[in-house]
Amino acid sequence: TSCTRACPRFRAWEPEADMHLFGRQRKDEEMYGQYRQLLLVRAADEVTHKKGQDGGFVGAMLIWLLKHDYIDAALTSFVEGDGSSWKALPGLARTPEEVLASSGSRYTYSANTLAMRDAEKEGLKRLALVGMSCQSSALPIMWKRKAGKVGKPFLFNIGLLCSKTFDDAIFEELFLAKYGLKKEEMVKMNIKGVFQIWMRDGSYHEIDLKECHKWTREGCKMCPDFAAEHADISTGGIGEDNDWTLCVVRTELGEEVMNRMIKDGSVVARPAETDATAMKLLRLLSIVSRRRWPEFADKAVSVGVPPPKKKADGSAPAAH
């Protein structure tokens, strides 16, 4: 059926997507998938950098793709209404202004692929997708399984590093109920080992991620792909510096775009190896995510995954 042909977690999805994109399956040691370049990148334009998350790379890339006629629009997420609800909704970014309006991270789920309906209505034929691994894996799976015309408009695939998303109830049941933080007063949030929240009054708050686990979406608890391993470029804010975005450049197309953006000064880049913390976290979080994959499911995902180190009491730590 069309559903199973497009499903990014059905049957042997990882080997199928690997073979379609790279012509081979990942090696045992490639915990965060196959790649061509590992870079730390930030937007050169100050407005794009400031409006974006960490280095503002995704916004800079979408604007570049639009201006250089690679795409007509991007399927991404926006915040409902004036932004004070923090309710993430799928939508289309057709212009640089709409890209900037969509900038920043939301840690609740947005089914960005649903914006395809609007793209079809508007006759937009060349699309980029911005999404977590559960969305970015769908494109090569559709192409490999020949799902038909639904996959044809997608020309660029941007994956977001992601270990989980939270239910919207976390705003009322944790942030407000325990800490008195009203979502309509929040101006920015991030995750850097803790859940970081900036408020309109200038105050800053940190919440232990262990407190947030209760609101993790059920599907995320079994997702094995932290690194969005089947995107053209996978990107996320991990490492020591909040002003840079870690980018895993995976495909020939992704490398072409990245190199052109660096050459024309749209972004500034440096080797990811200059941030040892980012490199360590990329591997560690990819391993932790792979350990969550159910034993009854396709075994390819778990190949090469090292067993968890046991605690002092002899028990294995839980995979979150």
C-alpha positions as CSV (number, residue, x, y, z in Angstrom):
1,T,0.0,0.0,0.0
2,S,1.0,3.6,-0.2
3,C,1.2,3.8,3.6
4,T,3.7,1.0,3.9
5,R,5.7,2.2,0.9
6,A,6.1,5.6,2.6
7,C,6.5,4.5,6.2
8,P,10.0,5.4,7.5
9,R,10.1,2.7,10.1
10,F,8.5,-0.3,8.3
11,R,10.4,-3.5,7.6
12,A,14.1,-3.0,6.7
13,W,13.9,0.7,6.4
14,E,17.5,1.6,7.3
15,P,19.2,-0.7,4.7
16,E,16.7,0.3,2.0
17,A,17.3,4.0,2.6
18,D,21.1,3.5,2.8
19,M,21.2,1.6,-0.5
20,H,19.1,4.2,-2.3
21,L,21.1,7.2,-1.1
22,F,24.6,5.8,-0.7
23,G,24.8,2.5,-2.6
24,R,25.8,0.6,0.4
25,Q,24.6,-0.2,4.0
26,R,26.3,1.6,6.9
27,K,29.3,0.0,8.4
28,D,29.1,-1.3,12.0
29,E,31.0,1.6,13.4
30,E,28.9,4.3,11.6
31,M,26.6,5.0,14.5
32,Y,25.4,8.3,13.1
33,G,25.2,7.1,9.5
34,Q,27.1,7.8,6.4
35,Y,28.5,11.2,5.6
36,R,30.9,13.3,3.4
37,Q,31.6,16.2,5.7
38,L,31.3,17.1,9.4
39,L,31.2,20.8,10.0
40,L,30.2,23.5,12.5
41,V,28.4,26.2,10.7
42,R,26.7,29.6,11.4
43,A,24.8,32.0,9.2
44,A,26.8,35.0,8.1
45,D,23.7,37.3,8.0
46,E,23.2,38.6,11.5
47,V,19.4,38.7,11.3
48,T,19.2,35.1,10.2
49,H,21.7,34.1,12.9
50,K,19.8,35.9,15.6
51,K,16.4,34.6,14.6
52,G,17.6,31.0,14.2
53,Q,18.5,28.4,16.7
54,D,22.2,28.2,17.6
55,G,24.0,29.0,14.3
56,G,20.9,29.7,12.3
57,F,22.1,27.4,9.6
58,V,18.7,25.9,8.5
59,G,17.3,29.4,7.9
60,A,20.3,30.4,6.0
61,M,20.2,27.3,3.8
62,L,16.5,27.6,3.1
63,I,16.9,31.2,2.1
64,W,19.8,30.3,-0.1
65,L,17.9,27.4,-1.8
66,L,15.0,29.8,-2.6
67,K,17.2,32.6,-3.9
68,H,19.2,30.2,-6.1
69,D,16.1,28.6,-7.6
70,Y,16.6,25.1,-6.1
71,I,13.2,25.0,-4.5
72,D,9.8,26.8,-4.6
73,A,9.1,26.3,-0.9
74,A,10.0,24.4,2.2
75,L,7.8,22.2,4.4
76,T,8.7,23.2,7.9
77,S,7.0,24.2,11.3
78,F,5.6,27.4,12.5
79,V,4.2,28.5,15.8
80,E,0.4,29.0,15.9
81,G,-1.0,32.5,16.0
82,D,1.3,35.2,17.4
83,G,3.7,32.6,18.8
84,S,2.7,32.8,22.4
85,S,0.9,29.5,22.4
86,W,4.1,27.6,21.4
87,K,1.8,25.2,19.5
88,A,3.9,23.9,16.6
89,L,2.1,23.5,13.3
90,P,3.3,22.4,9.8
91,G,3.4,25.0,7.1
92,L,5.1,26.3,3.9
93,A,7.9,28.8,3.8
94,R,7.9,30.3,0.3
95,T,9.9,33.5,0.9
96,P,12.9,34.5,3.0
97,E,10.5,36.4,5.3
98,E,8.5,33.2,5.9
99,V,11.7,31.3,6.5
100,L,12.6,33.7,9.2
101,A,9.1,33.5,10.7
102,S,9.5,29.8,11.0
103,S,13.0,30.0,12.6
104,G,13.8,28.6,16.0
105,S,13.2,25.2,17.7
106,R,10.0,23.8,19.2
107,Y,10.3,20.7,21.3
108,T,6.8,19.5,20.7
109,Y,5.9,17.5,17.6
110,S,4.9,19.0,14.2
111,A,4.0,16.8,11.3
112,N,5.7,18.9,8.7
113,T,4.9,16.6,5.9
114,L,1.2,17.5,6.2
115,A,2.1,20.9,4.6
116,M,2.3,18.9,1.4
117,R,-1.5,19.5,1.0
118,D,-1.0,23.2,0.7
119,A,1.9,22.8,-1.7
120,E,-0.2,20.7,-4.0
121,K,-3.1,23.3,-3.9
122,E,-0.6,26.1,-4.8
123,G,1.0,24.1,-7.5
124,L,4.4,24.1,-5.9
125,K,6.5,21.4,-7.6
126,R,10.0,21.7,-6.0
127,L,10.1,21.3,-2.3
128,A,12.5,21.0,0.6
129,L,11.5,19.1,3.8
130,V,12.7,20.1,7.2
131,G,12.0,17.4,9.8
132,M,13.3,15.0,12.4
133,S,14.5,11.6,11.4
134,C,11.0,10.1,11.6
135,Q,10.1,12.5,8.7
136,S,13.4,12.8,6.8
137,S,13.7,9.0,6.4
138,A,10.4,8.9,4.6
139,L,11.7,10.5,1.4
140,P,14.4,7.9,0.5
141,I,12.1,5.2,1.6
142,M,9.4,6.4,-0.8
143,W,11.9,6.7,-3.6
144,K,13.3,3.2,-3.0
145,R,9.9,1.6,-2.7
146,K,8.5,3.5,-5.6
147,A,5.6,5.1,-3.7
148,G,4.6,7.1,-6.8
149,K,4.1,10.8,-7.4
150,V,3.9,11.7,-3.8
151,G,7.7,11.6,-3.4
152,K,8.5,13.4,-6.7
153,P,8.3,17.1,-5.6
154,F,10.9,16.7,-2.8
155,L,14.3,17.9,-4.0
156,F,16.1,18.6,-0.7
157,N,15.9,16.9,2.6
158,I,17.0,18.6,5.8
159,G,17.2,16.4,8.9
160,L,17.1,17.7,12.5
161,L,19.1,16.0,15.2
162,C,16.5,14.8,17.7
163,S,16.4,12.4,20.7
164,K,12.7,13.0,21.4
165,T,9.8,15.5,21.3
166,F,7.4,16.2,24.1
167,D,3.6,16.3,24.4
168,D,2.1,19.8,24.5
169,A,0.8,19.1,28.0
170,I,4.4,19.7,29.4
171,F,3.7,23.5,29.3
172,E,0.8,23.4,31.7
173,E,1.7,20.3,33.7
174,L,5.4,20.9,34.4
175,F,6.6,24.4,33.3
176,L,3.6,26.2,34.7
177,A,2.4,23.9,37.5
178,K,5.8,23.4,39.1
179,Y,7.9,26.4,38.0
180,G,5.2,29.1,37.4
181,L,6.5,29.6,33.8
182,K,3.7,30.8,31.5
183,K,4.2,29.7,27.9
184,E,2.9,33.1,26.6
185,E,5.8,34.7,28.4
186,M,8.5,32.4,26.9
187,V,10.6,33.9,24.2
188,K,13.1,31.1,23.5
189,M,13.9,27.5,24.5
190,N,16.8,25.1,23.9
191,I,18.1,21.8,25.1
192,K,21.8,21.7,26.1
193,G,21.9,18.9,28.7
194,V,19.0,20.7,30.4
195,F,15.8,22.3,29.2
196,Q,16.6,26.0,28.8
197,I,13.9,28.6,28.9
198,W,14.2,32.3,28.4
199,M,11.4,34.6,29.5
200,R,10.1,37.9,28.3
201,D,11.2,39.6,31.5
202,G,14.8,38.7,30.8
203,S,14.9,35.8,33.3
204,Y,16.5,32.4,32.4
205,H,15.5,29.0,33.7
206,E,17.0,25.5,33.6
207,I,14.9,22.4,34.1
208,D,16.4,18.9,34.5
209,L,15.6,16.7,31.5
210,K,14.8,13.8,33.9
211,E,11.8,15.8,35.0
212,C,10.6,16.1,31.3
213,H,10.7,12.4,30.5
214,K,7.2,11.8,31.6
215,W,5.9,14.0,28.7
216,T,8.0,12.2,26.0
217,R,5.8,11.1,23.1
218,E,5.4,7.4,23.0
219,G,6.8,6.9,19.5
220,C,10.0,8.7,20.4
221,K,10.7,6.2,23.1
222,M,11.6,3.6,20.4
223,C,13.1,5.8,17.8
224,P,16.7,4.7,16.9
225,D,17.8,7.6,14.7
226,F,19.1,10.6,16.6
227,A,21.2,11.8,13.7
228,A,18.6,11.9,10.9
229,E,20.9,9.6,8.9
230,H,19.0,9.8,5.6
231,A,18.9,13.6,5.0
232,D,21.0,15.5,2.5
233,I,22.3,17.5,5.5
234,S,21.6,16.7,9.2
235,T,21.8,19.6,11.5
236,G,21.5,20.4,15.2
237,G,22.8,22.4,18.1
238,I,25.0,20.2,20.1
239,G,28.5,21.1,21.4
240,E,30.2,23.7,23.5
241,D,29.2,26.8,21.5
242,N,25.6,28.0,21.2
243,D,26.5,30.1,18.2
244,W,27.3,27.2,15.9
245,T,25.2,24.4,14.3
246,L,26.7,20.9,13.8
247,C,26.1,19.8,10.3
248,V,26.5,16.2,9.0
249,V,26.7,16.6,5.2
250,R,25.6,13.2,3.8
251,T,24.8,13.3,0.0
252,E,26.4,14.7,-3.1
253,L,23.6,17.3,-3.3
254,G,24.1,18.3,0.3
255,E,27.8,18.7,-0.3
256,E,27.2,20.8,-3.4
257,V,24.9,23.2,-1.6
258,M,27.2,23.5,1.5
259,N,30.3,24.2,-0.5
260,R,28.5,26.8,-2.6
261,M,27.2,28.5,0.5
262,I,30.6,28.6,2.1
263,K,32.2,29.9,-1.1
264,D,29.8,32.8,-1.5
265,G,29.9,33.8,2.1
266,S,26.4,32.8,3.1
267,V,27.7,30.8,6.0
268,V,30.9,30.5,8.0
269,A,32.2,27.0,8.6
270,R,34.9,25.2,10.5
271,P,35.7,21.5,11.1
272,A,33.4,19.8,13.6
273,E,36.5,18.2,15.1
274,T,37.4,21.6,16.6
275,D,34.6,20.9,19.1
276,A,35.4,17.6,20.9
277,T,32.1,17.9,22.9
278,A,30.0,18.0,19.7
279,M,31.7,15.0,18.3
280,K,31.4,13.0,21.5
281,L,27.7,13.8,21.9
282,L,26.9,13.0,18.2
283,R,28.2,9.5,18.7
284,L,26.9,9.0,22.2
285,L,23.4,10.2,21.5
286,S,23.3,8.1,18.3
287,I,24.2,5.0,20.2
288,V,21.7,5.7,23.0
289,S,18.9,6.1,20.5
290,R,19.8,2.9,18.6
291,R,19.6,1.0,21.9
292,R,15.9,1.9,22.1
293,W,15.0,0.0,18.9
294,P,12.8,-3.0,19.8
295,E,14.4,-6.4,19.7
296,F,11.5,-7.8,17.6
297,A,12.0,-5.3,14.8
298,D,14.5,-5.4,11.9
299,K,18.0,-6.2,13.3
300,A,20.0,-4.0,10.9
301,V,19.4,-0.9,13.1
302,S,21.2,-2.5,16.0
303,V,24.2,-3.9,14.2
304,G,27.4,-2.6,15.8
305,V,25.7,-1.0,18.7
306,P,27.9,-1.4,21.8
307,P,26.2,-2.7,25.0
308,P,25.6,-0.2,27.7
309,K,28.0,0.1,30.5
310,K,26.6,-1.4,33.7
311,K,26.0,0.8,36.8
312,A,27.8,0.1,40.0
313,D,24.9,-2.1,41.2
314,G,25.3,-4.2,38.1
315,S,22.2,-3.0,36.3
316,A,22.1,-1.4,32.8
317,P,21.1,2.2,32.5
318,A,17.8,3.0,30.8
319,A,17.7,4.3,27.3
320,H,15.8,7.6,27.2
